[in-house]
Amino acid sequence: MAPVSHFERLPCVGGEVVTITIDGEAHEVDSRWTVAAALIAHGHTRCRCTPEGQSRGPFCMSGVCFECRVDIDGTPNRQACMTPVAAGMRVVLRQDLRALA
Ligand code: FES
């Protein structure tokens, strides 16, 4: 079952459309969005797993909780909610950290 977003997408006014990749899949997003907004808008509500296997995703959207950490352009643990999107950006979700250990 696809995740349900509780965010309403407002019409884009004045922003450019840029393309980013999320786990290798290209997505067009508004250039004024953060990475977390782009993830949620495209149905990615989970960014990573705890060592115990519990999934985590953007929560506070204000840089406080650190639950939105993802790999961006090869740099791990970047806060998606504090990072604006950029054309060509590569975002990688960490679905299961245990598999990487
Ligand atoms: S969503 Fe809380 S720090 Fe990013």
Residues whose N, C-alpha, C, O or C-beta is under 5 A from the ligand:
A	BS01	FES	P58 F59 C60 M61 S62 G63 V64 C65 F66 E67 C68 Q79 C81
